[in-house]
Amino acid sequence: MKTYSKLPGAGEKPRYIACPLCASTVFKRKWRIDGANFVRCRSCGLIVQNPQPISPGGRYDKEYFEYEIANQENFFDLMLKGLNDAAFFEGIVPTLPTQRRILDIGCATGRLLQHFKGLGWDTAGVDLCPESAEYGNREYGVNIAAKALEDVAFPEAFFSVAHSSHLIEHVGNPSGLVREIARILLPCGVFICVTPTHDGLQARILGSRWRSAIPDHMNLFSKATLTMLLEGAGFGIELVQTWGGIAEGMAPKWLKRTIDGIAKRFNFGDVLLVVARKLEEAEPMS
């Protein structure tokens, strides 16, 4: 079963773009899916929807909010599992700047932020779905802006942690996104990024039938391309981890558990988690 997605809208006006990671204009055809054309950059390997919609934000409407509400507890559990895989609470938190401020980018209803608020953290979120932002602010009081991150203008060096789960693949300009994240993080602050990865077992086997090959995804990363993106924005990579060997329903539960365990152990899973730390400012040259 594919991830929730909406078909391109009539007013999105797709245009051809250079590779958002390396600026190459040389691509190899990859997939054609529900009116969306995916190509692979011959230079860096990023999979790009090209032509790409200029303004797909209108897809995140009331229907999308209802999907998020119906799945928020399941998504929350998955995000906590990802943080635990990263040894966040016992390993990362003690190394952070003293300010305990977290930003969740693409935070949906703010369920993860509610959890951190209960732990005493200052919280903020951004999400393009107005209904999700309104719900999170009303029910959880976690300070969600219904805007793109770059449009909020948070103060420089403000957050100790930025988190995004299944967000970066929706963004047309991922380089601009991660540069903005680096700007608003404190030195030694941490960015935790979770996204589907096309070099996992599922994508290799299923191709265009892979659950994350959908029109809502503008760019699809591998371990190498996501690492390249983050290092180019001034981050040091501390952890690269994958999980999810086979999708639900593709095999009996006992076989799925076995394949999932092997995929996680040998790092060829379907979902990629990267922990990246903002590098401290370089010492001025004498």
C-alpha angles and dihedrals in degrees: 000000000000125000117264111281141158127221117251114279124238093246099051095095101203118218135189114257140187117249107290090218107043103007093237117149096201113101140168120220112254116164140351109208127173093326094319119114118209123195134178120234108239091209106049105007098241113151108228133187100233126209087036130202113252096211114019093153092103089073090074096079139129092299090055090048091054089052090051093048092049091051104031097109093048091047090047091053091050092050091051090050089052092051090049090050087055090050085235102162099039101030111025104032095062089056096051129103111271094257110092101209122142129190119197111200113206088012097167108195093356096246094143090047090053088057092052092045088057088054091056100261126140106242139203134166142184127207132161093220107091093198092054092049092048092048094049093048093047099042102030107020093222103142105249122180117206092222142091112273094248091056096056098066099210115191118273117263093008110128129060093199134028119188133187127175119190091342110103093065088062093056121097094202106038092164091059090047096054092044088055090048090052091050095054096042121092116242106280089019116142133236116201112196126185121184141147113272124215094204091066125105096260096054092046092053100037103035110181089004090064110125093239096050094099137133093250091066114086098180132015120205139207126204089264098048096045090049090050091050094051096043089051089058094053102269129134114218115234103168138015113186135162136192140174113074099185135010125253111273096021094099141004113289094251091053092045091053090050095048092043090053093050092046092052094046094049096035101240098119129138097246124057127209121190125184110203127180124208107243118238116254112276116253112258114257115250 
